[in-house]
Amino acid sequence: MSNWTYKAKDKQGKTVKGKLTAPDRSEAVAELQKRELIVLEIESGSGASKAKTKGGGGLGSITLGKVKPKATRTELVIFTRQLSTMVGAGISLLEAIDVLRDQAETPGMRLTCETVADNLRGGTDLSAALASCPKVFNTLYVSMVAAGEVSGQMDIVLDRLADYQEASDELVKEVKAAMTYPVISMCLVLAITAFLMLYIVPTFAGIFEEMDAELPALTAFVLGTSDWMRANVVTMVLIAGVAISAIVAFKKTPRGTKAFDILQLRLPVFGPLLKKVALARFSRTFGTLIKSGVPILGTLDIVAKTAGNEVIAEAVRASSVAVSSGDLLSEPLSESKVFPPMVVRMIAIGERSGALETLLEKIAEFYDREVKAQIKSLTSLIEPILISVMGIIVGGVVMSVFLPIIDIVGQLGGK
């Protein structure tokens, strides 16, 4: 008999830890499944000998060279959709996973399927097998599959999961596309300005010195700025590098994450857009989990972890505490001041009518349309603003160089 330390999820979605005794890992996993727990991590060993795996699978943390279990968003959607189709057609889970492994296009996805298949052969449920690849299948995915196992509607749950992934990915792509244009444009503006100030403007400085001409204020300012930038270019790069590193390190801390999330929601142009994206994600995740049969407390725990914004996550965690005490979900959500009155009212109506998942889907669809409309208006608004900024910065530098030349030519013409 060996001692085993485990970490798992109970039926309410709460993470539990403990120890048990079993002859091997398969027996340990089986015992935990009898307790209706979803195994996330199980570890065994004594003294210096220790073996650790994730999720109850034989290949849980095995890698082949530099290959690790992984999948892109697109691969995961295809995997989920095809698995749903095969399960609905009556094909066994193990056979379906083997088929998906054979047609996988990347080594990472192939190893993912092999890991899941190895767990299934060891006697684990699909949810525990998927949990052996936490980098591919997150808590939401595993919890929905576990709910499908309990309800006996695995194909339906997988189909909903694929729909959820596709809708979420489409929203993410639209937001990234809206953000990419202004970011690239500003980088080009800064690069062009730096090139002009470091290489072009200094060549004219020598010409002006030879002419001994009186320079306009704008030209004197640009030449002075160019001289300072050339003298301190290494210092500027070092300061920028240290500042970026400090910001990235701070953002990885809980306090930094919350500070950045608050800042995102308060941005003058992108803040409202990002808030609508967060609300759409909250509503879609919540509705999909409820419809799939995940318990309300487990749903709130997963929604908080996948919210994508710590402000939203804190409000959801506070609501989970209130719900566990017997309160309605809409009451703590309204007190948080994060969720708009429309969202709170629709959730309250859904709680009273028993159609919460339907109304959550309506909320998600509403905010999807709002995001798309705002992205279109944002794109049309940003383009002239960026062109104006580029014209002012680049045009100002060019004008500062040509003003003295124009003055000199005018003076020569007058003579």
Secondary structure, 3 states (H helix, E strand, C coil): CEEEEEEEECCCCCEEEEEEEECCHHHHHHHHHHCCCEEEEEEEEECCEEEEEECCCCCCCCCECCECCCCCHHHHHHHHHHHHHHHHCCCCHHHHHHHHHHCCCCHHHHHHHHHHHHHHHCCCCHHHHHHCCCCCCCHHHHHHHHHHHHHCCHHHHHHHHHHHHHHHHHHHHHHHHHHHHHHHHHHHHHHHHHHHHHHHHHHHHHHHHHHCCCCCHHHHHHHHHHHHHHHCHHHHHHHHHHHHHHHHHHHCCHHHHHHHHHHHHHCCCHHHHHHHHHHHHHHHHHHHHHHCCCCHHHHHHHHHHCCCCHHHHHHHHHHHHHHHCCCCCHHHHHHHCCCCHHHHHHHHHHHHHCCHHHHHHHHHHHHHHHHHHHHHHHHHHHHHHHHHHHHHHHHHHHHHHHHHHHHHHHHHHHC
